[in-house]
Amino acid sequence: MTEATEDRSVLTRPAPAPDEVLRYGPDTAHHVADVWRPAPGAAPGRPPVVFLHGGFWRPDYDRGHTRPLAAALRDAGWPVVSAEYRRVPGRPDLTTADVRAVLTALAALPGDAPGGTRGGYVLAGHSAGGHLALWAAATPGVPPPLGTLALAPVADLRLAHELALDEDAVHAFLGAGPGGRPDLDPVRAPGPGSPVTILHGAADRIVPPAVAASYAAAHPGTRLVRLPGAGHFAVIDPLSAAWPAVPAALAELAGPSGPDGPDGRSGATAPD
């Protein structure tokens, strides 16, 4: 499979709108997060999945293409929050500040509020969003997840830069080579304090599986699953043969779930 043969249909496939949109900061275009609530009668106790979309950190791609994934997880009984964040080439600290801010805001919501994560949450992300999820899970001061699911993540910035992935997306993101920002490179950071699972298509030519393997080698506790025949977008496509591995991995990371935490004041609001 070459990059040209990747099935990208999930990126433009119609999907339901979210049940609610929360705002976590002043930028009404980017400081927002879509919320999907599980249907009445869904199995209780599942923690929210907070999802960070991919797109090589570029402004061309937003959270809209994650709607099929979010709707499928919602239909399977998971609360889902799909977060937006700023994507300004050469200004990576805006992106990471937004990831930190949305996770902090969601943790401040009452445990039973839509999108609230006080009772625990699973952090997930795809491609560049997988990079951000791995970064956030290992960063002090970010509310820690129960576990992290990285889907075809750009988990090693130095290797991704050497491979010049997506027309040197790492350089575009950082505004320089990755050598000066080891703090943003998950493979060079301490491992997260909670479990990490990586699902990576064995036929992925957009982010080759070697990038995930490098992270797993640096952090031996990582569970790395290579999905035979799957490309880059199969791991976010509910119609793909690889999809069942995604909810299965989430269930494993969620583990036993207890009651939600106590109420508290909200740090996220509905947009005007």
C-alpha positions, 0 to 999 in steps of 0.5 A, spaced: 500 500 500 502 506 498 500 513 501 496 514 495 492 508 496 490 510 503 482 510 504 481 517 506 473 516 506 472 517 513 475 524 513 469 527 509 463 522 511 457 525 514 456 523 521 451 526 526 453 533 530 455 532 537 450 533 543 453 539 546 459 544 545 463 546 550 468 552 551 474 552 555 477 559 553 477 565 549 478 563 542 471 561 540 473 557 534 479 553 537 477 553 545 471 548 544 470 541 545 464 537 542 461 532 547 457 526 545 453 523 551 451 515 550 444 513 549 439 512 555 440 505 557 448 504 555 452 501 560 453 505 566 460 507 569 464 508 563 469 514 563 469 519 558 474 518 552 477 525 551 480 525 543 485 529 540 484 529 532 490 529 527 492 533 521 500 533 522 498 540 527 496 543 521 491 549 520 487 545 514 485 539 519 480 540 525 476 536 529 470 535 524 473 529 521 473 525 528 465 525 528 464 518 525 469 516 530 465 519 536 458 517 534 460 510 533 463 510 540 457 514 543 453 509 540 457 503 543 456 507 550 462 511 551 461 519 553 466 522 548 469 529 548 473 531 541 477 537 543 479 543 538 486 546 539 490 552 535 494 549 530 499 555 528 505 553 524 512 554 528 508 556 535 507 549 538 506 552 545 500 554 543 498 547 541 500 544 547 497 550 552 490 548 549 491 541 550 493 542 557 487 547 558 482 543 555 484 537 560 484 542 566 477 545 564 474 538 563 477 536 570 474 542 573 467 540 571 462 536 576 463 529 575 456 528 572 456 534 567 457 532 560 464 532 558 466 532 566 472 527 567 473 528 575 471 520 575 477 519 571 478 519 563 481 515 557 486 520 553 486 518 546 488 521 539 490 520 532 496 521 528 499 528 531 493 528 536 496 521 538 503 525 539 499 530 543 496 525 547 502 522 549 505 528 551 500 530 555 499 524 559 507 524 561 506 532 562 506 534 570 500 538 571 496 535 566 490 532 569 492 524 569 488 519 565 486 512 567 490 510 560 492 513 553 490 510 547 495 513 541 492 511 534 498 511 529 501 517 533 507 521 531 510 518 537 518 520 535 519 527 533 526 526 531 525 520 527 518 523 523 523 529 522 528 525 519 523 521 515 520 528 512 513 526 514 508 530 510 512 534 507 516 535 513 511 537 518 515 536 524 519 542 522 513 546 520 510 545 527 516 546 531 518 552 526 525 548 527 528 541 527 526 537 533 533 537 537 531 544 541 525 541 543 526 534 547 520 537 552 515 536 546 518 529 544 514 523 547 520 518 545 525 522 549 520 524 555 519 520 561 513 515 560 506 516 563 504 514 569 498 510 567 498 505 561 499 506 554 496 502 548 498 504 541 494 501 535 498 502 528 496 499 522 502 495 519 500 498 512 501 505 514 505 509 509 503 516 512 506 515 519 510 508 518 509 503 524 517 504 525 515 511 529 511 507 534 516 502 535 521 507 537 516 510 542 515 503 545 522 501 545 524 507 549 518 506 554 518 498 555 511 498 558 507 500 552 502 495 549 504 496 541 499 492 537 500 492 529 494 491 525 495 487 519 493 490 512 491 497 516 493 504 513 493 510 517 486 512 517 483 505 518 484 506 526 479 512 526 474 509 521 468 505 524 467 502 517 474 499 517 476 491 519 481 494 524 476 498 528 474 493 533 481 494 536 479 501 538 473 500 543 477 493 545 483 497 547 479 503 550 475 498 555 482 495 557 485 502 559 478 504 562 479 498 567 474 498 573 470 504 574 467 507 580 463 513 582 464 520 579 468 525 583 465 530 587 461 536 584 466 542 583 466 549 579 466 549 572 472 551 568 468 550 561 462 553 558 458 553 552 459 558 547 455 564 546 
